[in-house]
Each structure stands twice: as structure tokens, then as C-alpha cells.
Amino acid sequence: MRKKPGRMSTSHQILPFSHYIPGFTPNCGTGQILSPRNIPKQERLMNVSSGENTSPVSHFILLGFPSSPEKQLLYFGLFSVAYTLTLMGNAAIACAVRWDRRLHTPMYILLGNFSLLEICYVSTTVPNMLANFLSTSKSISFVSCFAQFYFFFSFGCDEGLFLCIMAFDRYLAICRPLHYPRIMTRQLCTGLVIFGWSCGFIIFLSPVILISQLSYCGPNVINHFVCDPVPLMMLSCSKDTTTQSVYSTCNAIFMIGTFVFILCSYALVILTVVRMPSKASKRKAFSTCASHLAVVMLFFGSVMVMYVRPGSGHPVEMQKILTLIYSVVTPLCNPLIYSLRNKEMKVALRKIFRTERSVHKI
């Protein structure tokens, strides 16, 4: 007969995953499926009104994708391949922009920085997710959890800003071609790049501090593969509606504002392209804008469903799928979207691979 887990000791020892799910048998060799449904409701809820002393949470349990050991290994293989391809594809674009002088223009400089940003973005979550697939404890420390929260959402915010900057660059290049060299100078381009990289870290500093200051003394199981602020706020013993309202409002303003700015920019671009007399110019402009818009819709579509209304109660599995789309699928698809529809980028990438082959031969 299995004993129910007792209250956490003051030493905060990290116990096996089975400790946090009553009635669960370790999955090694048993094939039993891990599921948050195995956690009784009484164990997940905590009576904070009682006068008993409780220990603060020192770590969290990220359930990830509960399944049998065989499926965990399958997920590990699939996400390892996806992560490797993401790193290789985005690194190739960044190197092509760096080494090919013909790509030293504002559009490609922004694209190169965007690719580096994607590498940083996907690296905040996937390595830890891969480690959890092979782990039995699936624990992450309190500090590491909020560090992941901060960097993941800061880089995500930077990604939205870079998409805005790239839309603004395309607007100037297509709608104001005669004024483009005078407006989009090297100084302005450098300033926009610095702004795009730094703004997210400034914006998300306050939400991380506010949410980390909440009281965490009860359940520490997060049914997600990333330290998401919504389940973190739900785990808090102190239900602070003000923090959730501030977080939701900031998310809504930022995401809707950036999304509307991008749509307006590309709407003006499309109107200008339609009036162009040359079919070749139309084709080139539409090709560039189509690739940008594909990334915008893929990223913002899933993000806005998730975070504009965090209290809307999306199913847990749907939340995980949406998070996978903008955190794993989008960075994986970006190199394909931007390189396959761009002749200059194709030529630069071929040069890089030819150079690598010649070096290996030597």
C-alpha cells in the first residue's frame, strides 16, 4: 500500500516524480502512462485558510508530455532533430548575412539578427524539455523556472518587435523607394537592432518580479513543458487578481499593438505593389512580403490565442500545442520560409556550403 506524500521538509530535497503523484508507480519498465489526472483534486488544492505552517516551494515539477517511457524516447528523438535543424538553419542564415557583402543591406541585416534571436529563443525551452524526457524527477528549481520565464518571454517579445521592424523596413523600401536610402541609414538600422534586442528584457522585467513575489506554498506541479506565467499564477497561494490583470493588459496592448502595426504596414505595401506597372517588380515584392506575412501569422496567431486572454480557460493540451507552434515550429520553419523564396539568400547559402566542403576536403 503506497503512502501519501507528506508535507515538504525544510531541506527541500528533490524527490522522484512518483512522490508528487499518489498512486503512481515509476514508469521504468512498467509502461504506465504519466498523467496529471493521476493527481487527486484534494492533493492539487491546498487549504491556505488553515493556520498550519507551510514550507515555501523551492522547485517546480514540469509534467511536459506525460506518456509511456517508449513515447518519451520518441518525443526526445523528434524534438532533438527539430532543435538541431533549427540551430543549423538559423545559423546558416546568420553566417550568410555576415560573410556575403551583397547581403549587407538593412533587410538582410535585420533577417540575420532575427535568425540569431530565434536560436536564443528556442534554446530557452527545448534543452530543458529534452532533459525532462529522460528524467524521472522532471524538477526545475524556483530560480531556474523564473529565469526561463524571463528569457523565454523576453526573446519572444523581441521577436515580435523584430517582425514590426522588418515590416517597417519593407514599407519604406516599397512605398518610399526614393527616400529609403536617406531614411534607413546605417545608424538608424543599428539603432533599430539594438532596440529590438533590448526592449523585451525591459518590458518583461516587471511581470517577472511581480509574479515571483507571489506566495508559493502549496502544489508545485505545472502541467506544461515550460514555466508559463499563467499556471504559475494559478499555483500561487495568494490569489492576486491585480497582478493577473496587469499581466493580461500589458500582453493585450503589446501583442495587439504590434500585430496591428504589422498588418497596416503590409496593407500599404500590398496597395503599392498592386499599382506597380512592372510584373517582375510585383512578383519580387509579393514574394518578399508573402514570406514575412507567413511568419507573422504563424507566430502572432498562436501567441494571441494563448496570452491575450490567459484566463479564458483553454484546454491544457491545446495550450501545449499552441506553445509548441510559436516556440518550436516557427523557429524551425523560418529558415525555410526566408531562404526558399529569396534568390540572394539561396546564392549566399550555396557559397557557404561550397566553402565548407572545400575546407573538409583540404
C-alpha positions in Angstrom: 0.0 0.0 0.0 1.5 3.3 -1.1 1.7 6.1 1.4 0.5 9.6 0.5 3.3 12.2 0.2 3.7 14.2 3.3 4.4 17.9 3.6 7.7 19.1 2.1 10.5 19.1 4.5 12.6 22.1 5.3 15.5 20.7 3.4 13.5 20.8 0.2 15.0 17.6 -1.1 14.1 16.9 -4.8 12.2 13.6 -4.7 11.4 11.3 -7.6 8.5 12.2 -9.8 6.3 9.5 -8.2 6.4 11.3 -4.9 4.3 14.1 -6.3 1.6 11.8 -7.9 -0.1 9.5 -5.3 -0.7 6.0 -6.7 1.9 6.4 -9.4 4.4 3.6 -10.0 7.8 4.7 -11.5 7.5 4.3 -15.3 10.8 2.5 -15.8 9.9 -0.9 -17.3 6.2 -0.7 -16.4 4.9 1.3 -19.4 2.4 3.1 -17.1 1.3 6.4 -18.6 2.1 9.6 -16.7 -0.8 11.9 -16.5 -1.8 14.9 -14.4 -5.2 13.2 -14.0 -3.5 10.8 -11.6 -3.2 13.7 -9.1 -6.3 13.7 -7.0 -8.0 17.1 -6.8 -7.6 17.1 -3.0 -3.8 16.8 -3.4 -3.7 19.6 -6.0 -5.7 22.1 -4.0 -4.4 23.5 -0.8 -6.4 24.8 2.1 -4.5 28.0 2.7 -7.1 29.2 5.2 -5.8 26.8 7.8 -3.4 28.1 10.4 -0.8 25.3 9.8 2.7 26.3 8.9 3.7 25.6 5.3 7.1 25.5 3.6 7.7 27.7 0.6 8.2 26.0 -2.7 11.8 25.6 -3.7 11.3 23.8 -7.0 8.6 23.0 -9.5 7.7 19.8 -11.4 7.2 20.3 -15.2 5.0 17.5 -16.4 5.7 18.2 -20.1 4.1 15.5 -22.2 3.0 12.7 -19.8 3.3 9.3 -21.6 4.9 5.9 -21.5 8.7 5.5 -21.5 8.7 4.5 -25.2 6.8 7.6 -26.2 9.1 9.8 -24.1 12.1 8.4 -26.0 10.2 9.0 -29.3 9.5 12.6 -28.3 13.1 13.0 -27.3 14.2 11.9 -30.8 11.7 14.1 -32.6 12.4 17.2 -30.7 16.2 16.6 -30.8 16.0 16.5 -34.6 13.8 19.6 -34.7 16.2 21.5 -32.4 19.2 20.5 -34.4 17.6 21.6 -37.7 16.5 24.9 -36.1 20.0 25.7 -35.0 21.6 24.7 -38.3 19.1 26.6 -40.4 19.1 29.9 -38.5 22.9 29.7 -38.0 23.3 29.3 -41.8 21.2 32.4 -42.5 23.1 34.4 -39.9 26.5 33.3 -41.3 25.4 34.0 -44.9 24.4 37.6 -43.9 27.7 38.0 -42.1 30.0 36.7 -44.8 28.3 37.8 -48.0 28.9 41.5 -48.6 26.0 41.7 -51.0 23.7 40.9 -48.1 24.9 43.9 -46.0 21.7 45.8 -46.5 19.1 46.7 -43.8 16.7 43.9 -44.9 19.3 41.2 -44.6 20.9 42.6 -41.5 17.5 42.5 -39.8 17.0 39.0 -41.1 20.4 37.9 -39.8 19.6 39.3 -36.3 16.2 37.7 -36.4 17.8 34.3 -37.1 20.2 34.8 -34.1 17.2 35.7 -32.0 15.4 32.5 -33.0 18.4 30.5 -31.8 18.3 32.2 -28.4 14.5 31.9 -28.2 14.3 28.1 -28.9 17.3 27.4 -26.6 15.5 28.8 -23.6 13.0 25.9 -23.6 13.9 22.9 -25.8 17.1 21.8 -24.0 15.3 21.6 -20.7 12.4 19.8 -22.4 14.7 17.3 -23.8 16.3 16.7 -20.4 12.9 16.2 -18.9 12.1 13.5 -21.4 14.9 11.4 -19.9 14.3 12.4 -16.3 12.2 10.8 -13.7 12.0 13.8 -11.3 11.2 16.4 -14.0 12.1 19.1 -11.5 13.3 22.7 -12.0 14.4 25.0 -9.3 12.4 28.1 -8.3 15.1 30.4 -9.6 15.7 28.4 -12.9 11.9 28.4 -13.5 11.6 32.2 -13.3 14.9 32.6 -15.2 13.4 30.5 -18.0 10.1 32.5 -17.8 12.1 35.8 -18.1 14.3 34.9 -21.0 11.7 32.9 -22.9 9.2 35.8 -22.9 11.8 38.5 -23.3 13.1 36.8 -26.5 9.5 36.2 -27.6 8.8 39.9 -27.1 11.9 40.8 -29.1 10.8 38.5 -31.9 7.5 40.5 -32.2 9.4 43.7 -32.2 11.8 42.5 -35.0 8.8 41.5 -37.1 7.5 45.1 -36.7 10.9 46.5 -37.6 11.1 44.2 -40.7 7.6 45.3 -41.7 8.6 48.9 -41.4 11.7 48.3 -43.5 9.6 46.7 -46.2 7.1 49.6 -46.1 9.9 52.1 -46.6 11.6 50.1 -49.4 8.5 49.5 -51.4 6.2 52.5 -50.6 9.0 55.1 -50.3 11.8 53.8 -52.6 13.3 57.2 -53.4 13.5 58.2 -49.7 14.6 54.8 -48.5 18.4 55.3 -48.6 18.1 58.6 -46.8 15.7 57.3 -44.1 17.1 53.8 -43.5 20.6 54.8 -42.8 23.2 52.6 -41.2 22.8 54.5 -37.9 19.0 54.0 -37.9 19.4 50.3 -38.8 21.8 49.8 -35.9 19.6 51.7 -33.5 16.6 49.5 -34.5 18.6 46.4 -34.0 19.7 47.5 -30.5 16.1 48.5 -29.7 14.7 45.1 -30.9 17.2 43.1 -28.8 16.9 45.1 -25.6 13.2 46.2 -25.4 11.9 42.7 -24.5 14.2 42.4 -21.5 13.0 45.8 -20.2 9.3 45.1 -20.7 9.2 41.7 -19.1 11.3 42.7 -16.0 8.2 44.0 -14.1 5.9 40.9 -14.8 8.6 38.5 -13.7 9.3 40.4 -10.5 5.5 40.7 -9.7 4.8 37.1 -10.3 7.9 35.8 -8.5 6.8 37.9 -5.4 3.6 35.9 -5.1 3.4 33.3 -2.3 4.1 29.7 -3.4 3.5 27.3 -0.6 1.2 24.6 -2.0 1.2 22.3 -5.0 4.3 22.7 -7.3 3.2 20.6 -10.3 3.0 22.6 -13.6 1.1 20.7 -16.4 3.3 22.2 -19.1 6.8 21.9 -20.6 7.8 25.5 -19.9 7.5 27.7 -16.9 4.5 29.6 -18.2 3.2 32.6 -16.1 -0.4 31.5 -16.3 -0.1 28.2 -14.5 2.5 29.8 -12.1 -0.1 32.4 -11.1 -2.7 29.6 -10.6 -0.3 27.7 -8.3 0.2 30.8 -6.1 -1.3 30.6 -2.6 -2.1 34.3 -2.7 -4.7 34.9 -5.5 -3.5 38.3 -6.6 -6.0 39.5 -9.3 -4.2 42.7 -9.7 -1.0 41.0 -10.9 -3.0 38.9 -13.4 -4.9 41.9 -14.6 -1.7 43.9 -15.1 -0.1 41.0 -16.9 -3.1 40.4 -19.2 -3.4 44.1 -20.0 0.3 44.5 -20.9 0.1 41.4 -23.1 -3.0 42.6 -24.9 -1.6 46.1 -25.5 1.8 44.8 -26.8 0.5 42.0 -28.9 -2.5 43.7 -30.5 -0.4 46.9 -31.0 2.5 45.1 -32.8 0.1 42.9 -34.8 -2.0 45.9 -36.0 1.2 47.8 -36.9 2.5 44.9 -39.0 -0.9 44.4 -40.7 -1.2 48.2 -41.5 2.4 48.2 -42.9 1.8 45.3 -45.2 -1.6 46.6 -46.2 0.1 49.7 -47.5 2.8 47.6 -49.2 0.2 45.5 -51.0 -1.7 48.6 -52.2 1.6 50.0 -53.6 2.5 46.7 -55.2 -0.8 46.4 -56.9 -0.3 49.7 -58.6 3.2 48.8 -60.0 3.3 48.6 -63.8 6.1 46.0 -64.0 5.1 42.4 -63.5 8.6 41.5 -62.4 8.6 44.1 -59.7 5.2 42.9 -58.5 6.4 39.3 -58.3 9.5 40.2 -56.3 7.7 42.4 -53.9 4.9 39.9 -53.3 7.5 37.1 -52.8 9.2 39.0 -50.1 6.0 40.1 -48.3 4.5 36.7 -48.5 7.4 35.1 -46.6 7.2 37.8 -44.0 3.5 37.5 -43.6 3.7 33.7 -43.3 6.0 34.1 -40.3 3.8 36.8 -38.8 0.6 34.8 -39.0 2.3 31.6 -37.6 3.8 33.5 -34.7 1.2 36.0 -33.7 -1.8 33.7 -34.4 -0.8 31.2 -31.8 0.6 33.8 -29.3 -2.5 35.9 -29.3 -4.8 33.0 -28.7 -2.7 32.0 -25.7 -1.9 35.2 -23.9 -4.3 38.0 -24.8 -6.9 36.2 -22.6 -4.9 34.0 -20.2 -7.9 33.4 -18.0 -10.2 32.2 -20.8 -9.5 28.6 -19.9 -8.0 26.9 -22.9 -7.7 23.1 -22.6 -4.2 22.1 -21.2 -3.3 20.1 -24.3 -4.3 23.0 -26.6 -2.1 25.3 -24.6 0.9 22.9 -25.1 0.2 22.7 -28.8 -0.1 26.4 -29.2 3.1 26.9 -27.3 4.9 24.4 -29.5 3.8 26.3 -32.6 5.3 29.6 -31.7 8.3 28.3 -29.7 9.4 25.3 -31.7 7.6 25.1 -35.1 8.1 28.8 -36.0 11.9 28.9 -35.4 12.1 25.7 -37.4 10.1 27.0 -40.4 11.7 30.4 -40.6 14.9 29.4 -42.4 12.8 27.5 -45.0 10.3 30.4 -45.5 13.0 33.1 -45.8 15.6 31.1 -47.9 13.5 29.2 -50.3 11.7 32.3 -51.6 14.8 34.5 -51.8 17.3 34.2 -54.7 20.0 36.3 -53.0 19.8 34.1 -49.8 20.0 30.9 -51.9 23.1 32.0 -53.6 24.8 33.1 -50.3 23.9 29.7 -48.7 25.3 27.8 -51.6 28.6 29.7 -51.3 28.7 28.8 -47.6 28.2 25.1 -48.2 30.7 25.0 -51.0 33.3 26.7 -48.8 32.6 24.2 -46.0 33.0 21.3 -48.5 36.3 22.6 -49.8 37.6 23.1 -46.3 36.7 19.5 -45.4 38.5 18.2 -48.5 41.7 20.1 -47.6 
